[in-house]
Structures are given as structure tokens and as C-alpha cells.
Amino acid sequence: MKISLIEYDAGNLPSVERALARQGVACERAATADAVRGAEALILPGVGHFGQLMRTLGARGLIAPLAEAISRGTPLLGICLGLQALFSGSEEAPGDAGLGLYAGQVAALPATAKLPHMGWNQLQRKRASALLEGVPASAYFYFAHSYAVLHQGPGGAAEAAGDAAVATCDHGAEFVAVLEQKNIFAVQFHPEKSAEAGARVLRNFVAHAASLRAAAQSRR
Amino acid sequence: MTLARRIIPCLDTDGERVVKGVQFVNLRDAGDPAALAARYNAEGADELVVLDIAASRDHRPTFLETIRRVAAELAIPLTAGGGVATVAEGRAILRAGADKLTVNTAALRRPELLTELAAEFGSQAVVLAIDAKRVGHRWETFVRGGRDSADRDAVEWASEGASRGAGEILLTSMDRDGTRSGFDIALTAAISEKVGVPVIASGGANVPADFLDVFIAGRADAALAASIFHDAVQGLGDLKRYLAENGVPVRLTR
């Protein structure tokens, strides 16, 4: 199976490409509506600013094709900002709408801890997770962000995600670190920068995307 | 569940080769940054910093190629810098494969650069490097690789830099750099307590107890060293196990 990486200017695309290549996974860049519509599986990588991501996706005409592909069942992995983009909006860019797959707002982490939340942190498992299969409970993942889907408090985004929130992390406040529902997968950390643990998450995504696709084809 | 304290090896290069503190062992091509990067990635480094200490404009394409070669070896974050003065130069470094870039002299000359870089790439990608030296009753900020005083209080400059958009401070004690007499705990604590962004302590690392001191008393979020790692005086795995045994949260890899 081939993975399509959604291409936009601010992305950490080469890092994700290198990480997939190390796992022997074929990937290509998707920069057009047709490429997104035709993808077997999608990754939305993300670093930078919520508003800039949404405006760039909009300017390239990728928002509707992306929403269509997801609703048709195309497996998607959102990374960092790519997780936040699944929600209605973000405090970081009040004027810019997100993809809106989940209601609620991404909010700033509390300034009681040092921000950005930068470095390696551990997860708290809430439910069974396909992405975290075979990953030791004590594993560390690399985070670099100041906004998050807060588990409680402002935004109401975690309530909207409900059971899709399968793991959380804590930095000043508890926030959603791994989100999974049907064909939607997303992580707040950077698997492409998270050494062995991150590589396992990428392999798990590719494996589950392939089995979702096989199941969809056998139904046809 | 706590954010781990980071251990960061640093490669000082002339753009192409590692040039400082090199008495390598067990490496066929000892001065090659990509070979060292691969070794540190495997040994459990939490991040890698690569600096172009010559930072001459002619060498820039060579340094970008070095970043590409180093990034290809890493499954951990990479920070790169040296002489970055514009958003375009910052973009070139990130496009070559760095996750974060450092700025130093140019930010002191024109502090708006930090805001511009943060607006373009996000604060998490902008590291303000500060070279500080004790002068009288304060720590003074130095520029141009430590040659000139900028006549700025380093604690104040760190605070201003963070408020202008830097997402991290890479703090080097010029008094301790290269001395192997331990990190400057007072300087690190003064800046870490003042700013709301993570602080990477640099300069003076020698024995594991120095790292314990800078994390506990110095309140550093990360600690950087070069020669003790290059010379294999200190193994990364042993250092992290020592820190864990002494109650510092670290990412143990094996």
C-alpha cells in the first residue's frame, strides 16, 4: 500500500518521508485535490500555526477533498497540528475553521508549565489503541506544541472526541495525545522524531490502514 | 508521567567537519558529522544540535548539505544554526531537515527577527542561543562567537527573546565552556527561573554529577555537551542511568 503525504508549505514532510522510508513504506506527496481523492491512505503532517495550515489547505483546494476522503473511509493519520486540524477551530487562530470532524476548540496549554511543551513525555492509556500496539507502557514520545485538545476545561474538544481519545499526556493539564476512530488516527506527538516508539506507531498505522482497505474492498 | 530532561550532544562544525574537542575513538571517519549523528541516535541521545561555527556565507551550501546528511541519520529532533540572519536563511535550514534553528548575533542586532521567525515557523522551531559571561555583578551577553560584548544583561535578554517569540533558550556559559569544571549553575538557574520557555544548559560538562546539578539546582530542561561525548569520556546510556537512579526523569532506551 502507498501512503500519500498531504503537502503544504509549513509541513515537516521530509522527516515523515524519511521515517516511513526507514520502515520500508512507500509514500508519495499529495498536493492536489485529485491526489488527495485518489489516495489509498493519507498522512497530514503538521508543524507551525493552526491558521496557516488551514489557510494553506484552503488556498490549495484541499479541504473538501480531504473531508470527502475521510468520510469515504480513507485511512488518515494526523500528526501534531494534523490532530488539531480535525477539530472545529483553535484558540491559536480564532478566525480560521478547522476540518470540524470533531466539535470543540483546541486550546492553549496552561502557562503554569514551561511552554512550548518541548521534549519527550509518556502517555496514559485510556482505551485499547491500534497505534500503540506493541509499544511499551513506559515509552517516551517527542512533543513540540503549545496548544492541545485539553481533557477538561476550555474548548470542550476532548468531550467531543469522546471514546476516540485513546491516550492522553500531561503538561500543566491533561490533553489528548492519541485519537482513533474507525479510519481516523491522530497523534499530538511526532512519531517521525520519536525513535523506536515512533517508528512502531507509523508501522502500526500502515498495517491498520492496509487491513481497513482490504476490509472495505471485500465489502464491495 | 513527567517531561523527561533531555541530553543533547552538540556537533560544532566548520560547515562540513566536526572541529571542536575531537579525540575520537572507535570511529573510522571521526570528524564526519553524519557518522557521529548515527552513533548518538543509536546510543539514546534525545536530540542533536549541529552548529556552523565558521558561519561564513560561502560555506552555507556546504552546511546545508551537512544538515541533510545528518538529518538522514536521525529518528530524533535536530536543531541547526550558525549565522542565521533572515527568515529565508532560517527556511533553508529547516528545509534541509532541521526541526529547529538557532539564532544568536542577528537577533541581538535586530530582535524583531525572533518574531518574524516565530510567525513563519512557529515558536517551537526558534531557539535563541545566548553566550553569557560573568562581568562584574551581572552576566553579559556576547556575540560573534564570543568575541564582542553586546552590552546586554543575559537574563534580561533571555526574557525579552522569549517574549518576542523564541520557544527555547540555548544558554552557553563562556566562563565554563571547554573547562570541564561543571555547568554554571547560578547562571542557568537565574535564566530558567526568569523565562517561561525551556532552557538548554551548555558549557563545562564533565562528570555525571554535573548533569544532576544542572537539572536539580540549575533547573535546566536540557543539558548539552560536545567533547565528553565525542571523546567517549562519557557514554549517553550510563549518564542517563545515573540520572534516573538519582531521581531525574530521563528517557532510557535500553
Interface residues (C-beta under 8 A of the other chain):
Chain A: A10 N12 P14 S15 R18 A19 R22 V47 G48 H49 A111 A113 K114 L115 P116 H117 M118 G119 W120 N121 Q122 L123 Q124 Y140 Y142 A144 H145 S146 C169 D170 H171 H190 E192 K193 S194 A195 E196 G198 A199
Chain B: M1 T2 L3 A4 R6 N41 D46 A71 A72 A75 I76 P77 R95 G97 D99 A119 F121 G122 S123 Q124 A125 G167 E168 G196 V197 P198 D221 A222 R251 T253
